[in-house]
Amino acid sequence: MKKGKKIIITIGIIALCLVAFFLFALYNNGYSGLHRHTEASEGQIKVACVGDSITYGHGIKGWAKNNYPAQLQKILGDGYHVANFGHSGRTLSPDGDQPYNESEQYQLSLEYDADVVVIMLGTNDSKPENWTDALDFIAKYEKFINSFKENNEDVEIILCTPAAAFFHKGESEGMTSYDIQPKIVQAIRNEIRAFALLNGYKCVDVYSLTENHSEWFRDNVHPSKEGALAMAEEIAKKITE
């Protein structure tokens, strides 16, 4: 083989290795958007985790084992099958810039035919271009919940408020990272808690769980593996009550 060809092949191999390393880094840190859906075994209780990037595990190191649904699976054990249907950037509102109900993960979550559906949406609805008012949000929220009951009226729905969002240092108004509005997130949390209480749904107040732990949020919006673990522990309690 000529020297020139050897050099080209060597460069090609190095380039492929670099690309592979880059793609693995994206996946391992929760930036790829890829999922690991597996089939439930007979007899397992199926738990669908529905949500946005916080459910997906955006930015969490060791994504495959540290996103909250993965940690929930470990806590619940082999009697359960937990599936992560999180999709980054998605809104609860069908009129938002990226509606969850138009995503592939939404369709997959319906087809999963879960015994338990855990819903954590609302953070992206707080963006200025997505937010209207509380009454409009709750009307759409109820419709979204009911879509999981159409094929299985016995499914258990567990509602989660959004996690707290934190202002940039020195700020207390307006938006934070990703155009999220922390005060609107808090208002959404209040509405979801009230709706759950009024309609008899189990509710995990993720906002209260996280509001005093800014150290869990490297970018003011997305929790670390420690924050995801705290969420998983609280959600597991509601599932096993």
Secondary structure, DSSP 8 states (H G I E B T S, - for coil): --HHHHHHHHHHHHHHHHHHHHHHHHHHTT-S---------TT-EEEEEEESHHHHTTT-TTHHHHSHHHHHHHHH-TTEEEEEEE-TT-BSSTTSSSBGGGSHHHHHHHHTT-SEEEEE--TGGGSTTT---HHHHHHHHHHHHHHTTSS-TT-EEEEE--------TT--SS--GGG--HHHHHHHHHHHHHHHHHHT-EEE-HHHHHTT-GGGBTTSSSB-HHHHHHHHHHHHHHHH-
